[in-house]
Amino acid sequence: MSSIYLKILVYITLLTIFLLPLTSFSQKTSDSYESLWKVIENDTTTKPTKLLYLDIYITKAQKQKNTFERYKGLEKKSFLVSYTEALTLLKEMQPLLSIIKNDSLTGDFLNSKVVLYYKNRAFNQALKYAIASENFNEQHKNFYSLNLVKRNIGNIYYHTRHYQKAVSYFNQAKNYYKSINDYNHSRAYLSTLYSLGKTYTQLQNS
C-alpha cells in the first residue's frame, strides 16, 4: 500500500469520525421539542446524554427564536452543571424573562437562584434572593411559590443558627400547605413538619 493511499485512508477515517457527531446533532435538532424533552426527562437517560440533548434543545430554540423553550432548556441545564456554570446560565436566562413576561416563571426563577446559592452554602446571597422572591410572589399572589420560598428562608435561617426565625417561616409554610388537600401540598406539609422538628430540637439543645 502506497504512503499516499494510506494518508488518504487515514484522512477519510478521521473525517468520518468528526462528521458523524455533527450529522447526528443536526438530525436531532430537527426533532420536536416534545421528543427531545422526553429523552431529557427520562430517568434512565445518563447525565452526559441529558446535557447533550439539552444543548440540542437550546440550540433549536435559539435558532427558531423560541424564547420560552430556550428558557426552559437553560433552566433544566442549570440544575445539572457546576455552580459556576449554573450562575452563567442564570445570567443568560434573566433577560429572557422580560420577553416572556410570565409572573409565575419570574417567581420560579428567583426561587431557582435561592436554591442554587443555598445548595452551595452562599447563605447571604441565598437570603437576598429569597427575600426578593418572597416579596414578588406575595405581590403577585403566587401562593405555592411564596410558601416554597418561605421554606427556603426557614432552611437558610436554620443553617445560620437563627432558629426562632426559622420556626416562624416554617410555621407560615406549614399552615398554608395544611389548608390544601392534594399530593404536592401534602408532601410539602410533611417536609415542613420534619424541618420544624429539627429546628425545635436545636432550640432545646441551645
Secondary structure, 3 states (H helix, E strand, C coil): CCHHHHHHHHHHHHHHHHHHHHHHHHHHHCCCHHHHHHHHHCCCCCHHHHHHHHHHHHHHHHHCCCHHHHHHHHHHHHCCCCHHHHHHHHHHHHHHHHHHCCHHHHHHHHHHHHHHHHHCCCHHHHHHHHHHHHHHHHHCCCHHHHHHHHHHHHHHHHHCCCHHHHHHHHHHHHHHHHCCCCHHHHHHHHHHHHHHHHHHHHHHHC
